[in-house]
Amino acid sequence: MRDPDFTLSAGPVSATPRVLAALGSPLVYHYDPAFIARFRATERKLKDVFLTKNDVVLMQGEAVLGLEAAARSLVQPGTRVLNLVQGVFGKGMGYWLKDFGADLHELEVSYNDAVDPAEVERYLDEHPGIEVVTVVHSETPSGTFCDVSAIGPIAHARGALTLVDCVSSIGGMPLETDAWHLDVCVAGAQKCLGGPPGMSLMAVIDAAWDRIRTNPKAPRASYLSMLDWKEQWIDGDKFPYTPSVADLFGVEAAVDELLEEGLETSIARHQRTAAVCRAGARAMGLELWPRSDDVAAACVTAIAVPDGLTDVQVRAHCRERYGVMVSGGQGAGNLVRIGHMGLSARSLHPVVGLAALGRTFADLGVQVEIGAGLEAALAELAQAEHAERDKPAAYPFPS
């Protein structure tokens, strides 16, 4: 089977030539002074991405590893945890927490909606003693997001730590770790950053480290040990194990590109691209999966698959006939997603995705207004580009 012509998936996404070149750099000894300097520099740069003055941990493994490591580190049997569920990743966190022995509380909404911060506030007030709140910022399988800018301060005011899955939102949606009182944030490089999928990017505040140190169930001497990274590397000069040299180079290149563009500019670009894709899908006569744009993430456009078809049929046809790889809902529902993250949140990429998906639906017997959809997308794109040219120059968020 040939490679797709366009990867417009929910991640990993296509990487820029600069990131690919970095991944192909010569491998070096991980204790070479030049590599150590680059590792430390990448940590410092990521503080500007997370908007934090606290520790950044680069755990070696795709972001699911970082999420499990963080949950295991914060929770022991009996820990009272409020898990916010609006999609499959939030639900999956609940399964982990039960397995770790947590006293699990959950607020759950349908997978096309978002948990209301007011409900979180009410629940915490009615259940004093909650120690940890877990939340997915951008629930990529269903294309929705949760307002962690409100939830972080609500939890903080009630003495609860927050564990935030920001795997797909980092670099493409507003995320202010320190200002929003977010205690442990776990991100991935393979989404809006457009980097490789082999590393967990984590921001950790001192209060979270204090809790982890006093948790006898927190992993120690383990690939999942956050404490090993803190004690041996962040506060010392020894890696807990051999890090992936190539992944570090790729992540550094992706972060450099983001900071050179400007974090604020990158976020605005992702938001504009999402608006383009949504406008085109609606004008085609397709139904968006999120209940409203108020809860729709900027990372992907999730589209309900019409009755009589499955997402598997649609994705396979779109790839085989038109060379465009899109994503399914991973159990969130019968939906497909056009990804617009990193490189694919530029130029005509969303128009390509809409054209391929619209033509796929038509081929499979669905009545769609392909021309109207593409015209609406292009009009939105033109308007967005015009507004971008006319506004004052953007600048990166300050360190």
C-alpha positions in Angstrom: 0.0 0.0 0.0 1.4 3.4 -0.9 1.8 6.2 1.5 -0.9 8.8 1.7 -0.5 12.0 -0.3 -1.8 14.1 2.6 -1.8 13.1 6.3 -4.7 15.1 7.8 -5.1 12.8 10.8 -5.5 13.5 14.5 -1.8 12.7 15.1 1.0 11.9 14.6 0.8 14.7 12.0 3.2 15.5 9.2 6.5 17.1 10.2 8.3 20.0 8.6 11.6 19.5 6.7 13.4 21.1 9.7 12.0 18.5 12.1 12.7 15.6 9.8 16.3 16.9 9.3 16.7 17.0 13.1 15.4 13.5 13.5 18.0 12.4 10.9 20.9 14.1 12.7 23.9 11.9 13.7 23.2 10.1 17.0 25.5 11.1 19.8 26.4 9.8 23.3 23.8 10.9 25.7 26.4 12.2 28.2 28.2 14.2 25.5 28.3 17.8 26.8 26.7 19.0 23.6 23.7 16.7 24.0 23.3 17.6 27.7 23.3 21.3 26.8 20.6 20.6 24.1 18.5 18.6 26.5 18.6 21.4 29.2 17.9 24.0 26.5 14.9 22.1 25.3 13.5 22.0 28.8 14.0 25.7 29.1 12.3 26.4 25.8 9.3 24.2 26.8 8.8 26.4 29.8 7.9 29.2 27.4 5.5 26.9 25.6 3.8 25.7 28.9 4.0 29.3 30.3 5.5 28.0 33.5 8.4 28.8 35.7 8.3 25.4 37.3 9.9 22.1 36.3 9.6 20.6 32.8 10.2 16.8 32.6 10.9 15.1 29.3 9.9 11.4 29.8 11.0 9.0 27.1 7.8 7.6 25.7 4.6 8.7 23.9 2.4 10.9 26.0 0.2 8.0 27.3 3.3 7.0 29.3 3.5 10.4 30.8 -0.2 10.3 31.7 0.1 6.9 33.4 3.3 8.0 35.2 1.6 11.1 36.5 -1.6 9.3 37.6 0.4 6.6 39.4 2.6 9.2 41.0 -0.2 11.3 42.4 -2.6 8.5 43.5 -2.6 5.8 46.1 -5.3 3.5 47.4 -8.0 5.8 49.0 -7.0 9.0 47.2 -10.2 11.0 46.5 -10.1 11.9 42.8 -12.7 13.8 40.7 -12.3 12.6 37.1 -14.0 14.8 34.4 -15.2 12.7 31.5 -16.3 14.1 28.1 -14.6 11.5 25.9 -12.7 8.3 25.6 -9.4 9.6 27.1 -11.2 11.0 30.1 -13.0 7.7 30.5 -9.7 5.8 30.2 -8.2 7.9 33.0 -11.0 6.7 35.2 -10.2 3.0 34.5 -6.6 3.7 35.5 -7.6 5.5 38.7 -9.8 2.6 39.7 -7.0 0.2 39.1 -4.7 2.3 41.3 -7.2 2.1 44.1 -8.5 5.7 44.0 -11.8 6.7 45.7 -13.1 7.7 42.3 -15.7 10.4 41.7 -16.7 11.3 38.1 -18.6 14.0 36.4 -19.5 12.7 32.9 -21.3 14.3 29.9 -22.0 13.0 26.5 -19.1 12.8 24.1 -20.2 15.7 22.0 -20.2 18.1 25.0 -17.9 19.6 27.7 -18.0 19.5 31.4 -19.3 22.8 32.8 -16.8 24.4 35.3 -19.8 25.5 37.4 -20.7 21.8 37.8 -17.1 21.1 38.9 -17.3 23.9 41.5 -20.6 22.6 42.8 -19.4 19.0 43.0 -16.2 20.0 44.9 -18.2 22.1 47.3 -20.6 19.2 47.9 -17.8 16.7 48.3 -15.1 18.3 50.4 -11.8 16.4 50.6 -11.3 15.8 46.9 -7.5 15.7 46.5 -6.9 15.5 42.8 -9.0 16.6 39.7 -8.1 14.9 36.4 -9.2 16.5 33.2 -8.6 16.3 29.4 -8.1 19.7 27.9 -8.6 18.7 24.3 -10.5 15.5 23.9 -9.3 14.7 20.4 -11.4 11.7 19.5 -14.6 13.8 19.7 -13.1 17.2 18.8 -14.2 18.9 22.1 -12.3 20.8 24.8 -12.8 21.5 28.5 -12.3 25.0 30.0 -9.3 24.3 32.2 -8.7 28.1 32.6 -11.7 28.0 34.9 -11.4 24.5 36.4 -7.7 25.1 37.5 -8.5 28.0 39.8 -11.7 26.2 41.1 -9.7 23.2 42.1 -6.8 25.2 43.5 -9.1 27.3 45.7 -10.3 24.0 47.3 -6.9 22.5 47.9 -7.1 19.9 45.0 -4.2 19.3 42.6 -5.0 19.1 38.9 -3.7 16.6 36.4 -4.3 17.9 32.9 -4.1 15.9 29.7 -3.0 18.6 27.2 -1.6 16.2 24.7 -3.2 17.6 21.6 -3.8 21.2 22.7 -0.2 22.4 23.5 0.9 24.9 20.9 -2.5 25.1 19.2 -4.9 26.3 22.0 -4.4 28.7 24.9 -2.8 26.9 27.9 -1.3 29.0 30.7 0.0 26.5 33.3 1.0 28.8 36.1 -1.7 31.5 35.6 -4.4 28.9 35.6 -3.1 26.9 38.6 -2.5 23.7 36.7 -0.3 21.4 38.7 0.7 18.6 36.4 0.3 19.0 32.6 1.1 16.2 30.2 1.6 17.1 26.5 2.7 15.3 23.3 5.0 16.6 20.6 3.2 14.8 17.7 0.1 17.0 17.6 0.1 20.9 17.3 3.9 21.0 17.7 4.4 18.8 14.7 7.2 16.8 16.3 7.9 13.1 16.8 5.6 10.9 18.9 8.2 9.4 21.2 8.3 11.8 24.2 6.1 13.0 27.0 6.4 16.7 27.7 5.4 17.4 31.3 5.1 20.6 33.5 5.1 19.9 37.2 4.8 22.4 40.1 6.4 22.0 43.5 3.2 21.1 45.3 2.8 18.1 43.0 6.4 17.0 43.7 5.6 17.2 47.4 2.6 15.0 47.0 4.6 12.5 44.8 7.4 12.3 47.3 5.1 11.4 50.1 3.2 8.8 48.1 4.6 5.3 48.9 2.9 4.0 45.7 4.6 6.5 43.4 6.8 4.5 40.9 10.5 4.5 41.9 13.4 2.9 40.0 11.0 2.5 37.1 10.5 3.6 33.6 7.4 5.3 34.9 9.1 7.1 37.7 8.8 10.9 37.7 10.8 10.9 40.9 13.8 9.4 39.2 13.7 12.2 36.7 13.3 14.8 39.4 16.0 13.5 41.7 18.5 12.1 39.3 18.3 14.6 36.4 16.5 17.8 37.2 18.2 18.1 40.6 21.3 16.2 39.6 23.3 15.4 36.5 22.4 11.8 35.7 19.7 10.4 33.3 17.6 7.7 34.9 18.1 5.7 31.7 19.3 6.3 28.2 17.1 9.0 26.6 16.1 8.9 22.9 18.7 11.2 21.3 16.8 11.4 18.0 13.4 12.2 19.6 15.1 15.0 21.6 16.5 16.5 18.5 13.1 16.3 16.8 11.3 17.9 19.7 13.8 20.7 20.0 13.4 21.5 16.3 9.6 21.6 16.6 9.7 23.8 19.7 12.2 26.1 18.0 9.8 26.5 15.1 6.9 27.3 17.4 8.8 29.9 19.4 10.1 31.5 16.3 6.6 31.8 14.9 5.3 32.9 18.3 3.0 31.0 20.6 0.2 33.5 20.3 0.5 33.4 16.5 0.5 29.6 16.4 -2.6 29.4 18.5 -4.4 32.0 16.3 -3.4 30.0 13.2 -4.9 26.8 14.6 -8.1 28.6 15.5 -8.4 30.2 12.0 -7.9 26.8 10.4 -10.5 25.2 12.5 -13.0 27.9 11.6 -12.2 27.3 7.9 -12.8 23.6 8.2 -16.0 24.0 10.2 -17.4 26.5 7.7 -16.8 24.2 4.8 -18.2 21.1 6.5 -21.4 23.0 7.4 -21.9 24.4 4.0 -21.6 20.9 2.5 -24.6 19.9 4.6 -22.5 17.8 7.1 -23.2 17.7 10.8 -20.4 18.6 13.1 -20.0 16.3 16.1 -19.5 18.8 18.9 -22.8 20.3 20.1 -21.6 23.8 19.4 -18.5 25.8 18.4 -18.2 26.8 22.1 -16.9 23.3 23.0 -15.1 22.5 19.7 -11.4 22.2 19.9 -9.1 23.9 17.4 -7.1 20.7 16.8 -9.5 18.7 14.7 -12.9 19.1 13.0 -15.1 16.2 14.0 -17.9 15.3 11.6 -20.8 12.9 12.2 -20.9 10.1 9.7 -24.4 9.9 8.0 -26.6 7.0 8.8 -25.9 3.8 6.8 -22.1 4.4 6.7 -19.3 3.7 9.2 -16.2 5.7 9.8 -14.2 2.7 8.7 -15.8 2.8 5.2 -15.4 6.5 4.9 -11.7 6.6 6.0 -10.7 3.7 3.8 -12.4 5.2 0.7 -10.9 8.6 1.4 -7.4 7.2 1.6 -7.5 4.7 -1.1 -9.4 6.8 -3.7 -8.1 10.3 -2.9 -4.8 9.7 -1.0 -6.0 11.6 2.1 -5.6 10.1 5.6 -8.2 11.2 8.1 -9.1 9.8 11.5 -12.0 8.0 13.2 -13.4 8.7 16.6 -11.6 5.9 18.5 -14.8 4.9 20.2 -16.3 8.3 20.7 -19.0 7.7 18.1 -19.6 7.2 14.4 -17.5 10.2 13.3 -14.5 11.1 11.2 -12.0 13.9 11.9 -10.0 16.2 9.7 -6.9 17.0 11.7 -5.4 20.5 11.5 -2.4 20.6 13.7 1.1 21.8 13.1 1.9 21.7 9.4 -1.7 20.8 8.4 -3.0 24.0 10.1 -1.6 26.0 7.3 -2.6 27.2 3.8 -5.0 25.0 1.9 -4.7 21.8 3.9 -8.2 22.0 5.4 -9.6 22.6 1.9 -7.8 19.5 0.7 -9.4 17.5 3.6 -12.8 18.9 2.9 -12.6 18.1 -0.8 -11.5 14.6 -0.3 -14.0 13.9 2.4 -16.9 15.5 0.5 -16.1 13.6 -2.6 -15.9 10.4 -0.5 -19.4 11.0 0.9 -20.8 11.6 -2.6 -19.1 8.4 -3.9 -20.8 6.5 -1.0 -24.2 7.8 -1.8 -24.5 10.8 0.6 -26.0 14.0 -0.8 -23.4 16.7 -0.1 -22.9 20.2 -1.6 -19.2 19.9 -2.3 -18.9 23.1 -4.3 -20.8 25.2 -1.6 -18.6 23.7 1.1 -15.3 24.5 -0.7 -16.5 28.0 -1.5 -17.4 28.6 2.1 -14.1 27.3 3.3 -12.2 29.4 0.8 -14.2 32.5 1.7 -13.5 31.9 5.4 -9.8 31.4 4.6 -9.6 34.6 2.6 -11.3 36.6 5.3 -9.0 35.1 8.0 -5.9 35.8 5.9 -7.0 39.4 5.2 -7.6 40.0 8.9 -4.2 38.6 9.8 -2.5 40.9 7.3 -4.2 43.9 8.7 -3.7 43.4 12.4 -0.5 44.5 14.3 2.4 42.1 14.3 2.0 39.3 16.7 4.6 38.6 19.4 5.4 35.5 21.5 4.1 35.2 25.0 6.8 36.4 27.4 9.0 33.9 29.3 
